[in-house]
Amino acid sequence: MAFEGVNLVIIATFVTLGTLASQATSRSLYEASIAEKHEQWMEKYGRIYADSEEKERRFAIFMKNVEFVEKSNNEGNKTYKLSINKFSDMTNEEFIRHHSGFKIPTSSNSTLSNNKSFRYQSLASTDVPSNMNWKEKGAVTGIKYQGQCGACWAFSTVAAVEGLIQIKTGQLIPLSEQQLVDCDKSNNGCGGGFMVEAFQYIIQNGGIASEENYQYQSMDMEICDTNKESKHSAKITGFEEVPPSSENDLLKAVSMQPVSVAIDAHGEEFQQYHSGVFSGDCGTHLTHAVTAIGYGTTEDGIDYWLLKNSWGENWGENGYMKIKRNVDAPEGMCGLAMKASYPTA
């Protein structure tokens, strides 16, 4: 009997060792497949690392992001999907640090805005269409990419102005984010900024140049090109802020024109968002600026906002995002109803 007991222990040991070896082999094969995927990803996005140590570190981050995406997509019952994109070798902390930029300056003049005025307040529910898409109406320029420069505030501002000008004149003119980065001294260029301050700058400057005339450089040029700054392609006369924490008021504004909004873009889900109506983890710590260019309801009855982002066409739905609307929180999903504003003309 003792002999049989020893045999059983030996057999159990071999089974355990075999299982561990099998698991190790499976893990090695999995890592090899991810390594191949990483190589393909590097080629697709032209990513080149300084040395093997940096590549190894980036691969570890990439693999972690791949696993996160796969786990999220396999959970089911979600209204959105994630995907690997050009930001997938970055940690979320790195990503937010380099690709956001919403920041209210300590010396902000926002209290001097037309905050008591909200021209769309009296709109009746019957005056607000059930869905709106300013892109389809021709008031939205193509998706742009802010690069590793915290100038989302400038892109949000410009998109709102571009939309207003098209609605007023019928002309869709891509305008200059770089002018705001270089010349709007109330904001901090790639160090972050606030759309209200940018609207104020455009008013005081008498207008803003076209993108063609003052092209984006993805960096602080430190010196404002006053010659380009003076060649205006668009003008605004004022701006207003949407009453805070009211999705209903935001709906009224977006039904009339594209609106600049700030959101909390923290989290791997936001970073790897691919499609559908986002309803993932986020708070109300506003870090990023985008432009609300529409809204609607899916076939499944899910209300959403349509946002134009500045992370290029390889992120989200070709650069756009649908995010849940009419949530059980006055500040809106990811805080998007907290700091919304729009230019007037």
C-alpha positions in Angstrom: 0.0 0.0 0.0 2.9 2.3 0.8 4.4 1.5 -2.5 1.2 2.4 -4.3 1.1 5.7 -2.3 4.5 6.6 -3.5 3.6 5.8 -7.1 0.5 8.0 -6.8 2.7 10.9 -5.5 5.1 10.4 -8.4 2.3 10.3 -10.9 0.8 13.4 -9.4 4.1 15.2 -9.5 4.6 14.3 -13.2 1.1 15.5 -14.0 1.7 18.8 -12.2 5.1 19.3 -13.9 3.5 18.4 -17.2 0.7 20.9 -16.6 3.1 23.6 -15.7 5.3 22.8 -18.7 2.2 23.0 -20.9 1.1 26.3 -19.4 4.7 27.7 -19.9 4.7 26.5 -23.5 1.2 28.0 -24.1 2.4 31.3 -22.6 5.6 31.3 -24.7 3.5 30.7 -27.8 1.1 33.5 -26.8 4.0 35.9 -26.2 5.5 34.9 -29.6 2.2 35.7 -31.3 2.0 39.0 -29.6 5.6 39.7 -30.5 4.7 39.1 -34.2 1.7 41.3 -33.8 3.9 44.0 -32.3 6.3 43.8 -35.2 3.4 44.2 -37.6 2.1 47.1 -35.5 5.5 48.8 -35.6 5.6 48.6 -39.3 2.1 49.9 -39.7 2.7 53.0 -37.6 6.4 53.5 -38.5 7.4 53.1 -34.9 11.2 52.8 -34.3 12.7 52.4 -30.9 16.0 53.8 -29.7 17.5 50.5 -28.6 16.6 46.9 -27.7 15.9 47.9 -24.1 13.3 50.5 -25.1 11.8 48.0 -27.5 11.5 45.4 -24.8 9.8 47.9 -22.5 7.4 49.0 -25.1 6.6 45.4 -26.0 5.6 44.7 -22.4 3.3 47.7 -22.4 1.9 46.7 -25.8 1.2 43.1 -24.6 -0.6 44.4 -21.5 -2.8 46.7 -23.7 -3.5 43.8 -26.1 -4.6 41.6 -23.1 -6.7 44.5 -21.7 -8.5 45.0 -25.1 -9.2 41.3 -25.5 -10.5 40.9 -22.0 -12.8 43.9 -22.4 -14.2 42.8 -25.7 -14.9 39.3 -24.4 -16.8 40.5 -21.4 -20.0 41.0 -23.4 -23.0 43.2 -22.8 -21.0 46.4 -23.6 -22.2 49.1 -25.9 -18.7 49.7 -27.3 -15.6 47.9 -28.5 -11.9 48.5 -27.9 -9.0 47.9 -30.3 -5.3 48.2 -30.6 -4.4 51.6 -32.2 -1.3 53.8 -32.7 -1.2 54.6 -28.9 -1.0 51.0 -27.8 2.7 51.0 -26.8 2.0 53.8 -24.3 0.9 53.6 -20.7 -2.3 55.5 -19.9 -0.3 58.0 -17.8 2.1 58.7 -20.8 -0.8 58.9 -23.2 -2.8 61.4 -21.1 0.4 63.5 -20.4 1.1 63.9 -24.1 -2.3 63.8 -25.8 -4.7 65.8 -23.7 -4.2 69.4 -22.5 -7.4 70.8 -21.1 -6.4 73.2 -18.4 -8.0 76.3 -17.0 -5.3 78.9 -16.4 -5.1 80.3 -12.9 -5.4 83.8 -14.3 -8.4 82.8 -16.4 -10.8 85.5 -17.6 -13.6 83.1 -18.0 -15.6 84.9 -15.3 -15.8 87.8 -17.7 -17.5 85.7 -20.4 -21.2 86.0 -21.4 -21.9 83.4 -18.7 -25.3 84.9 -17.9 -26.3 84.7 -21.5 -27.4 81.5 -23.1 -29.2 82.3 -26.4 -30.7 78.8 -26.8 -32.3 78.7 -23.3 -35.8 79.4 -24.7 -35.7 76.7 -27.4 -38.7 74.4 -26.9 -38.3 70.6 -27.1 -40.2 70.7 -30.3 -37.5 73.0 -31.7 -34.7 70.5 -31.0 -34.4 67.7 -33.6 -34.2 64.1 -32.3 -30.8 63.7 -34.0 -28.1 66.0 -35.4 -24.9 65.5 -37.2 -23.0 68.6 -38.2 -20.5 66.6 -40.2 -23.2 65.3 -42.5 -24.4 69.0 -42.8 -21.0 70.0 -44.0 -19.9 72.1 -41.0 -17.0 69.9 -39.8 -13.5 69.8 -41.3 -11.5 66.5 -41.5 -10.0 64.9 -38.4 -6.8 66.4 -37.3 -4.0 65.2 -35.0 -2.6 67.2 -32.2 0.5 65.0 -31.9 2.4 64.9 -28.6 1.4 68.5 -27.8 -1.3 69.3 -25.2 -3.2 71.5 -27.6 -6.5 69.8 -27.6 -8.1 73.0 -26.4 -6.9 74.7 -29.6 -8.4 72.0 -31.8 -11.7 72.1 -29.8 -11.9 75.9 -30.2 -11.0 75.8 -33.9 -13.6 73.1 -34.7 -16.3 75.1 -33.0 -15.4 78.3 -34.9 -15.1 76.4 -38.2 -18.6 75.0 -37.7 -20.1 78.4 -36.8 -18.5 80.1 -39.9 -19.8 77.4 -42.2 -23.3 77.6 -40.7 -23.3 81.4 -41.1 -21.6 81.7 -44.5 -21.8 78.3 -46.2 -18.0 78.2 -46.4 -16.0 75.5 -44.6 -12.5 76.8 -43.9 -9.9 74.8 -42.0 -8.5 77.3 -39.4 -5.2 77.5 -37.6 -4.6 75.7 -34.3 -1.0 76.7 -34.4 -1.9 80.4 -34.2 -3.6 79.7 -30.9 -0.6 77.7 -29.7 1.8 80.5 -30.6 -0.1 83.7 -30.1 -2.7 83.2 -27.4 -0.7 84.1 -24.4 -3.6 83.6 -22.0 -3.2 79.9 -22.6 -0.1 77.8 -22.4 0.4 76.3 -25.9 1.4 72.6 -25.7 1.2 73.0 -21.9 -2.6 73.2 -22.0 -5.4 75.7 -22.3 -9.1 76.6 -22.0 -11.4 77.2 -25.0 -13.1 80.2 -23.4 -9.7 82.0 -23.3 -9.1 81.0 -26.9 -12.4 82.5 -28.0 -11.5 85.7 -26.2 -8.2 85.8 -28.0 -9.8 85.4 -31.4 -12.2 88.3 -30.6 -9.4 90.6 -29.4 -7.2 89.7 -32.4 -9.9 90.5 -34.8 -10.0 87.0 -36.2 -8.0 83.8 -36.9 -5.9 82.7 -39.8 -6.5 79.7 -42.0 -4.7 76.4 -41.4 -3.1 76.8 -44.8 -1.6 80.1 -43.9 -0.5 79.2 -40.4 0.1 75.5 -40.4 0.2 73.2 -37.4 3.7 72.1 -36.2 2.8 69.8 -33.2 5.0 71.9 -30.9 5.4 75.3 -29.3 7.2 77.6 -31.7 7.6 80.1 -28.8 7.3 83.1 -31.2 4.0 84.3 -32.6 4.2 84.9 -36.4 2.4 88.3 -36.3 2.3 88.6 -40.1 0.3 85.3 -40.4 -1.7 86.2 -37.2 -3.0 89.4 -38.9 -4.3 87.6 -42.0 -7.8 86.7 -40.9 -9.9 84.0 -42.6 -12.6 84.0 -40.0 -14.0 86.2 -37.2 -16.3 85.8 -34.2 -17.9 88.5 -32.2 -18.5 86.7 -28.9 -18.9 83.4 -27.1 -21.2 81.9 -24.5 -21.0 79.1 -22.0 -23.6 76.4 -21.7 -25.1 76.3 -18.2 -23.0 73.7 -16.4 -24.1 70.2 -15.6 -27.2 70.2 -17.9 -27.3 67.8 -20.8 -30.6 69.2 -21.8 -29.0 72.7 -22.3 -26.1 71.1 -24.1 -28.5 69.4 -26.4 -30.1 72.7 -27.3 -26.7 74.2 -28.1 -25.5 71.3 -30.2 -28.7 71.3 -32.1 -27.7 74.7 -33.3 -23.9 74.5 -33.8 -20.8 72.5 -32.8 -19.9 73.1 -29.2 -16.5 72.9 -27.4 -16.6 70.5 -24.4 -14.2 69.2 -21.8 -14.1 65.6 -20.7 -12.3 63.2 -18.4 -10.2 61.1 -20.9 -8.4 59.0 -18.2 -8.4 55.2 -18.5 -7.2 52.5 -20.9 -10.7 52.1 -22.3 -10.8 55.7 -23.5 -7.3 55.3 -24.9 -8.2 52.1 -26.8 -11.8 53.0 -27.8 -12.7 51.8 -31.2 -16.4 51.9 -31.9 -19.9 51.9 -30.4 -21.4 54.1 -27.7 -18.7 54.5 -25.0 -20.0 54.0 -21.4 -16.8 52.8 -19.7 -15.0 53.9 -16.6 -14.3 57.7 -16.3 -14.9 60.4 -13.8 -15.2 64.2 -13.8 -11.5 65.2 -13.6 -11.5 67.1 -16.9 -8.3 66.5 -18.8 -9.2 66.7 -22.5 -11.1 69.0 -24.9 -13.1 67.8 -27.9 -16.0 69.1 -29.9 -19.6 67.9 -29.7 -20.8 67.9 -33.3 -24.0 66.0 -33.0 -26.1 63.5 -31.1 -28.6 60.7 -31.8 -30.0 57.3 -30.7 -28.8 53.9 -31.8 -31.1 51.2 -33.2 -30.9 49.6 -29.7 -32.3 52.8 -28.1 -29.0 54.1 -26.7 -28.8 57.9 -26.6 -25.3 59.2 -27.6 -23.3 62.3 -28.2 -21.1 62.5 -31.3 -17.6 63.9 -30.6 -14.9 65.1 -32.9 -11.5 64.3 -31.4 -7.9 65.4 -32.3 -6.1 62.1 -32.1 -6.1 61.3 -35.8 -8.2 59.0 -37.9 -6.6 55.8 -36.4 -8.4 56.3 -33.1 -12.1 55.5 -32.5 -14.6 55.6 -35.4 -12.2 57.2 -37.9 -11.3 59.9 -35.4 -14.8 60.4 -33.9 -16.4 59.0 -30.7 -20.0 58.2 -29.7 -20.4 58.6 -25.9 -23.5 57.8 -23.8 -26.0 60.6 -23.5 -28.7 61.1 -20.8 -26.8 59.4 -18.1 -27.9 59.4 -14.4 -25.5 62.2 -13.5 -26.0 65.9 -14.1 -22.4 66.4 -15.3 -22.9 63.9 -18.1 -20.7 61.0 -19.1 -17.1 61.7 -18.3 -18.1 65.2 -17.2 -18.8 66.4 -20.7 -21.6 68.7 -19.6 -19.5 70.6 -17.0 -17.5 73.0 -19.2 -19.1 73.6 -22.6 -18.9 76.7 -24.7 -19.4 78.0 -28.2 -18.5 81.1 -30.3 -21.0 83.6 -31.6 -21.0 85.8 -34.7 
